[in-house]
């Protein structure tokens, strides 16, 4: 792969000189072992994600990337001279190790997994030099498809696709003359109601289809804009087929009853939808080829030549040791040894915290109703370690304030679900969303989110914010930064969400003012109680700081 003193032969390999390359393989193997000691958290994160239906295609991605690399390698002659441009590879290698260490320190396996992809790119740049190695970006970029989405982005994308799939599914049902009404993600067929859950968002089809369309675009022999169309078409095709599945389920329920829909849904999940999406992708490619002047066939347009791949893989035996390779290997070994030798503290969880079960029934002028238990399905999706849901009411006020609080001990195991994501899934439309100053002053001042949601003629005023270890903010992004800071400084990864909702009685301006005054008053009274249930930074007595081994 690098500085190979082997003349170019017809197949790119001269096995007669393989005895000269043993030390290069030795350093490469040692580097890989040392590096993967640091990448262990990322590997564990990948295997955990691959056990989920949405990412079950993950194990195939490295294999497919390797095949793309070997195919491209056939076009690169054996390098017979020194490579002066390895410095970018060394820099990228060092950065990938730093990123992996950062991910391990804050115990976010996704970051370590991202570092692995940079590490692969660094190895290619070290082996081939900058001029040749940078051309191998397609197989390296393809590795992104094996990574799970960040939790916040996952739920945002899932909720959006749920909404799109619901609307398209209802459109198809109406086209088939089936009377239907859509309320959020609930398809109302009159006697029966279908809930388009997260599992019906289409992500389990979208991720593998995106990977396939990427490979399809790489292998396609045609204009760049053709490749772009094939790549971008994957998402709408997956959503379209998922909507068709939802419409079919609705049609079966409307015709035969609810007991038949489970079998139909399971039959059309997985490979059936995937194969249908693939066929639509091929049909799109055929249509673009049909419109071309040269009238190239679909098989001819795809570069499916797999000959000589084993011979290209054998070129790794001829890698020669270089200063860059040896230096990066020593660096990886030093970092791995130091990391293994130095004990680190595990995540510390607040131990001085009252559970929400002790939340007072009277807060200022407000009287709390009995705490409500969430539906098991909703509670499972919420995945909070502790939550509280109840109605607050004060004397002389006919309208109530709905209070909901959720607390997470460790957001690595699932995080806060913003109402921006959850409310639309419940059938509410967010008519207005803005950040305002909380109705407090002085040291307690912070910003919160004010939203107006509506469902038919019903309107509600919503306040919500994030509690981050004593810091309050309306910004989900800033909340994540605060979590990152806390994870680095004190090992904490806990967070909470506070949400209040009250009705807007009419469309008059005074009704909005009354609703706002009601939430302002409830917010001020609730804030005085929150530190007991979502503790801030503080005293060393409040936290277990005993050093723990890994």
N, C-alpha and C positions, 0 to 999 in steps of 0.2 A: 504493500500500500504506500510506502514512503521510502525514498532513497534506495530503491531496489536496483541492484547492479545486475539486472537480468535483461538481456536483449529481448525486444518485442518479437514474439513468435505469432503464428497464425491464430492461436487461441489465447494469446495474452499471457501465457504461463510457460515458464521453463522449469520444469520440476527437477531438472538435473542439478540445480544450484540451491535446492531447499536446505541443504546442510549449513548454508551461510546465514540463515535467518533465525536460528534458535533463540538467540538472546533477545531479539526484538519481540518475539512471542512471549518470552519470560517476563519482560518488563510490562507488556500490555496486560498479561494475566494478573500480575501483582497489582497494577494500577486499578484494574476492575474490581478485584477483591477488596482492596482498601477503600475504594470509593463507595462500594455498595454496603459497607459497614455503616457509612454515614447516611445512605439512602434507605435504610431498613424501614424507617417510619413511613416513607413515601410508598414503598412496596406494600407494606401492610395496608395502607390506605387504599391502594389500587385493588388489592384482593377483596377488601371489604366492599368497595363500590361495585366490583364485578359480580358480586353475589346478588345485586339488585337487578330486576328485570330491565331497567332503563340502560344499564351498562353491561349487560351480560355478553355483549359482543367484544368487550374490552380485551380479553386474552388474544383475540385474532389480530388486533391492531399492530403489535410489535412484529408479528410474523409477516403481515402484509407490507409493513414498512421495510422490512429486511428484503423482501422480494423486489420492491420498487428500487431499493438501493443497488441490488445485484444487477438488475436490468440496466440501470443507468451506468453502472461500473463498466459494462461491456464497451461503452463508448469512450472510456478513458484509457489511454495507453499506459503500460507499465512505466513507472517513473524510474529513470536510470541515473539521475543526478541529484545533487543536494537541493534542498528546498529552503530558500532564504526567508520565506514569509510565513513562518509558524507562530510568530508572536501573537497575532489575534487569537489563535487557538489556545495558547497558554493563558491569555487574559480571560477568555471565556471559561476555561477550565477552572481557574481560581475563583471566578465569580460564581460558578455553579456550586462549588464547595461552600462558599460563604452563604449562599442562599439556602443550601441544605442545612447548614448549622443554624441559621436564623429560624428556619421552620422547626427544627428540633428543639431549640430553646423555648419557643413559644408554643410548642406542641401542636402545630398545625401541619398534619401530614400532607395536605394538598400542596403546600409550598415546597416541601421536600420532593414531591412527585414532579412539580414543575421544574425543579432544579435538575432532575434526571434527564429531561429533554435537552436542556442546555448542555449538559455533560456529553450527551451523544453528539451534538453538533460540535463541541470542542474537540472530541476525539477525531472526528473527520477532518477538521481544520488542521490539527496537529499532524495527522497522517498524510494529508494531501497538500497542505499549504493553503493559503488564503485564495490564490487564483483558481485552483482546481476545487478545493473543498467547499467553497461557497456555492458551487453549482449543485451540491447535493441537498439543497434545502427542501425539495419536495418530499422525500421520505422522512426527513426529520420533522417537518411541519405536520405530516400525517399522524405522528405520535400524539398530537394534541387530542385526537379523538378517543384515546384510551383514558383520558382524565375525567373525573367527575366535575360537574359544575359546582362553583361555590354555592353554599346553602341558600343564601339570599337570592342569588341569580336564578337558582333552580326553581324556587317557589315563585319568583316573578314570572319566569318563562312559562312554568307549568300553569299558573293561573291565567295568563294571557291566552295560551293555547286552549285551555278549558273553555274560555269564553268564545273563541273563534270556532272551535269544534261544535259547541252547543248551538251557536247561531246558524252555522252551515247545516248541521243536522236537522234543525227545525225547518230551514228553507227546503231541504230535500223532502221532508215529510209533507210540507204544504204543497209541494210540487206533485206529490203522489196523492193529493186530495185527502190527507189525514188531518183532521182538526187537532191543532196543537197550540199550546201557549208556552212561551219561554219566560221564566222568572229567574234571573241570574243564571246558575248552572243547573236549574231544575226544569226538566221538560215535562209539562203538564198535559197529559193525554185525556184528562177528564176523570175517568175511573182510576187510572194508574198515573203514577209520577215516577220519572226516571231522573236520578241524580247523576250528573256527569262529574265523577270524582276525579281526583288527581291521576289515578291510574288510567283514566280515559282521556288524558290531555294529549296523548300522541307522542310523548317523549320516548317511549320505549320503541317506537318506530323511527322517530326523527334521528336519533343519534346514529344507529347503524346505517340508515339511508344516507346521512351526510358523509359518513366514512366511505360508503360505496361510491357515491357520486364523485368524491374527491379522486378516488382511484380511477374511476371511469373517465374523468376529465384529464387526468395525467396520461392515460393510455390513448386518448382520442387524438387522431391525426387530423387536425383541422385548425381553423382560425382561432385566435385567442378568445374572441367574443363567443364562439361556440362553446369553448371550454367553460367560460364564465356562466353561460346560460345553463349548461348541464349541472354545474356546481350549485348555483343558486336555486335551481328548480327543485332540489331535493326537499326543502322545507315545505313549500306549498303542496307538493305531491303527497308528502306524509300527512299533512293536515287534512287534505282532501279525502284521502282514503280513510282516515280516522273518523271524519265526519260522516262518510258513507256507512261505516260500521255502526255509528250511533244511530243514524237514520234507519238502518236495517233492524236494529234492536227495537227502536220505537215502533216500526211497522209490525214486527212480530208480536210485541206486547199488545198493540191495538187490535190485532187480528185474532191471536190465540190466547193471550193472557200472559201474566208476569212469569209463570212457572217455566215458560219456554225460553225466556231471554237469556238465562245464564248459560245454557248450552250453546246457543248461537254466538254469544259474546266470546266465550272461550274458544270456539272453533275458529273465529275470525281474528283472534289475537295472534301475535307472534308471526310465524312463518307465512301464514296466508296473506296477511297484510303486507309483510315485507316483500314477498314474491310479487304481489300486485304492484307495489311501488316500483320495483325493479323493472317490471314489464312496461310501466308507464315511462320510466326514464329511457329505456331502449326505444320506445315509440317516439319520444321527443327527439332523440338522436337521429333516428331514421328519417323523421320529418325534415330536420335541418339538412341532412345529406340529400334528400330528395330535391330540395330547393337549390342545391349547388349545381353549378354548370357541369362539373366533371362527372356527376352522377356516380360517385363512389359508393360501393356497397358498405353495409354496416360492419361486416366482418373485416373487410379490407381497411376500414377507417380506424379500427382498434388494433393497436400494436400488442398482439398476444403472443409474441415470440418468447418462449421460455427456455430456449436451448442455451447451453453453456453456463447456466447459473451455478452449477456445482464447481465448475472450473474457476469462475469468478470468486466464489467463496474460498477456494483454495489459495487465492492470492494473499490471504492474510498470513500464510506461512512464511512469506518472503519479506515481511516487514523488518526493517533494519533499526537497531537502537539509535536514537538521536538524543542530543542534549535536551530538546523539548520533552521528548517522551520520558526520559529518565528523570528529569527535573520534576515533571508533573507527578510521576509515580512516587518519588520521595516525598513530595508535598502531601499527596493523598495519604501516604503511610503515616507521616508525622501527625496530621490532623486526626486520623482514625485512632491512633494510639493515645493521643492526648484526650480525645473525647471519651475513650473507653476508660481512661485512668482517673479522670476528674469526676467525682460524684456531683450530681445535680439535684436540685429540689423539684419534687413533683408539684403538680397543681395544688394549691392550698385553697380550701373551701371555707367560707365564713362559718364559724361554729356558734357565734353569738348572733343568732337571728331567730325571731319569733316566726312560727309558721302562720300562714294566712288564716288558719283555723282560729287563731286568737285575735283576729281583727275585731275591734270593738263594734258593738251593735249600735252605739250612739257616738257620733262624731260631731262635735259642736251642736248645731241645731238639727242635724240630720239623724234620722232613725233608719237603721239598716234592716232590710227584710232578711228572711232566711237565705243562707248561702245556697246557690244552685249548683247541681252536679252536671257537668257537661256530658253530652252524648258520647259514648265510648269511642266512636269513630272520630269525632271532633277532637276528643282528648288525645287520641293516639297521634293525630296529625299535629296537634299543638306541641306535644312532647315536652311540656313544661314539668319541672320538678315540683312546683307548687303553683297553685292558681286560686283566684277568688273571684266569684261572680255573684252580684247581688244588686237589688234595687235600693236606692236611697231616696228618702222623702222627708220633707220638713213640714211642720205644722203650717196650715194656711196655703200651701202650694199644692194644687191639684196634679201637677206633673212631677214625674219621678226622674231621677238620674240613674242610669244604668252604669254601674262601676265594674270594670274588669281589670284584674291584675294578674300577670304571669311572671314567674321568676325561674331563671335557669341557673343551675349551679355551674355548668360547664357547657359553653356554647359549641365546643367541638363536637358534642354529641347531638347537635341540633340547636337551632337558634331561634331568636325572636321572630315571629311572623308579623310583619307590619300590617296594620289595618288596611293600608293601601292595597295589599294583596288579598286579605281575607274578606273584606266587606263586599267587593264585587262578586266573589264566589257565592255569597249568601243572597244575591239578587239585588244588592244596593248599587246604585249608580252614584259615583262621586261627582257631584255637580261643581264643587269648588274646593280647593285645597290650598292653604297658605300657612306660612309660619308667622306666629305673632308672639309678643311678649307675654309671659305668664302673668296672672293677676297677683304678683307678689313683688316686693321691692327689696333693695339692699342686697345683702349677701345671698339671698335666696333667688335672685333674679335669674331667669333662664328663658329659653324660647320653647314653644310647643306647637304642635300642628293643630290647626283649626280646619275642619272639613264640614261641608254641607252634603249630606247624602239624601237620596230620594228613591222611592220605590212607588211608582204610580203617583198618587196624590199625597202620599206621606213623605214628610221631610223631617230630618233629624240633624242636630248640631253635634259635632264630635270634637273632643279634645283628646289628643294622645301624645305621649312622649316616651323617651327611653331613659331608664335609670342605669347609669354606668358607675357603680361603686362610688356613690356620692356625687357624681356629676349627672346633670340632667340636660337633655338636648332633644331638639325636634328632628335632627338630621340622622338618618340611618347610617350615612357614610361616616359622620363624625363619631357616632356611637361605635362603629367598627374600629376606628382609629384609637378611641379610648380603651377599647378592649385589648388591642394590640399593645398599647402602652402599659396597661395594667399587667398583662401577661409577662412582659419583659421585666418590669420593675419588681412586682411582688408575687408573680405566679398566679394571680387571680384571673378567672375567666367567667365570672358570674355577671348576669345582667337581668334587667326586668323591663316589662312594658306596662304602662298605665294607660287606660282608656276610659273615657267618660262619654256617655251619649244621653241626650235629652230631646224630647220632641219639640218641633217648631209648630205651634198650634195653628198658624194661618200664614198667609203670604204677606200680611201687614208688617211694616217695619218694626212696630212695637213688639210683635211676636218674636222677631229675631232678637231684639234687645232683651226681652224677658228670658229667652233661652240662654243667651250669653251670660246674663247676670246670674242665672241659676248655676251654670257650669263654673263661673268664676268663684262663686261662693263655695261650691262643693270642692273645687280644686284647692282653695286656701285651707279648708279644714282637713282635707285628706293629706296634704303635704306635711302637716305636723305629726302625723302618725307613721309616715313611710319609712323613716330611718330604722325603725324596729324590724321591718320586714325586708328591706333592701339596704343593708348596711353600707356605709361609705368607708373611706380609707381610715384608718385610725389606729386605735391603740393596738399594741402588740398582743394584748390579752384577747383581742377579738379573733385572732387568727392562729391557726396551727402552723408554726414556722419550723417544725422539726425537719431537719434534712432527711430526705428519703432517697434511697437508691433507685435506679431505674427498674 
